[in-house]
Amino acid sequence: MQLAIGVIVSRRVKTEDDYLVAGRSLGPLLVGFTVFATWFGAESLVGAAGAVYTRGVAGGSADPFGYGICILLTGLVFAVPLWRLRLTTIGDLYRLRFGPAVERLAVILYVPGSVLWAAAQVRAFGQVLASASGMEVETTITIAAAVVVAYTVFGGLLADAWTDLLQGIALIIGLAVLFVTVVQTEGLAPLSSLPAGTLNLLGPEPRPFLAIVEEWTIPIAGGVLTAELVARILAARSPAVARNATIAAGVAYTLIGVLPVVLGLLGATLVPGLEHPEQILAVLAERYLTGFVFVLFAGALVSAILSTVDSALLVAAGLVSHNLIVPLVPDLGERARVALARAGVVVFGIVAYVTALRADAVYDLIEEAAAFGSAGLIVVAVLGLFTRYGGAGSAIASLLAGVASWVLGAYVLALPYPYLTSLAVALAAYAAGALGGSRGARSVRTPERATARPG
């Protein structure tokens, strides 16, 4: 069905805008479901349930609670200003406000996160297929990558939106079926036997305040202006649709995301001592579901993965083709631009496939995707979108300082709060770069204003 939808929708793809932002034509239902389904990926099911199984409710601080807040915040604060700029990718924001050099650097920092996110979903898809079929994980990861790349290449964001609608419905039904079946069979009484503090959202034991802030900041700040989320806002047919549908998706994400949290808690009592906690949902499904009902749950898992990986590949391809290659060859026609973006999906699909084969765990890939380079990107985007403070020099300083401080803090110096450190360093670098450089700084204008008042 995914492949068929991709082929059918591809007939409507004539321009780069059609391929990358669905011709800016999506209504509230498609925008809401594509935001929800894109974010509700392998980590929302497999990762979150496993984290809660191990750590209690605090394991869900990032997912669903942190990411739910992130989507709500994007809808409330950023959706309308971003839509009105008529961007094609998030990279365009950096060019409009700071110039092409900052645009290119921002794209270089955005792409690894998208590819890592895609790799996590490909690996999770392969694991689901392996457990269901008995084939080797390497074989099923190869099949998963081929299917995802094929249907993403055909239809672009419009195909993603329609398949996300189907995938979102399948995801909700399958997860709800497992939840209802387990609760009807066992009730909620097992929750009362959990250790003290398990239901504390901040953790079963007291922790330093900054440790809690770090844990919540990574999903909220690291995800609030991700390229995948912004692409769906830009594809909405009006600013009101962009705002309201994103807010609705954030609410739905949090509410539906509570189901894996409760299942993870129940699993800690019903199936204690799992060697691989991320398998808890699959173990519960095997124990409590049979026949067609089990198929519904398997469909939910596959849907969650597919709806995320196609978006990540499309975004990475769009950023590189639209923001890095097309400016070098400005005479390219629309058909050539679409072909270039499609080629990018194939290339990044291969990269994600190789990364998925070599990765140790889905959760590790997700954490890297959320944190890599995002400190400088969020600082520059927010200050660039809402203020005239700073110019190209301050933006470049912030982007470089943010990623450098994250790498040093997380991998070299092993700082206790590497992400908060990278945010502070990125903000300080922006301020330092802006000293004496406010002259020539420009505000972001919509295309209409920029045409009416050039320069």
Order of alpha helices (4+ residues) and beta strands (2+ residues): alpha-alpha-alpha-alpha-alpha-alpha-alpha-alpha-alpha-alpha-alpha-alpha-alpha-alpha-alpha-alpha-alpha-alpha-alpha-alpha
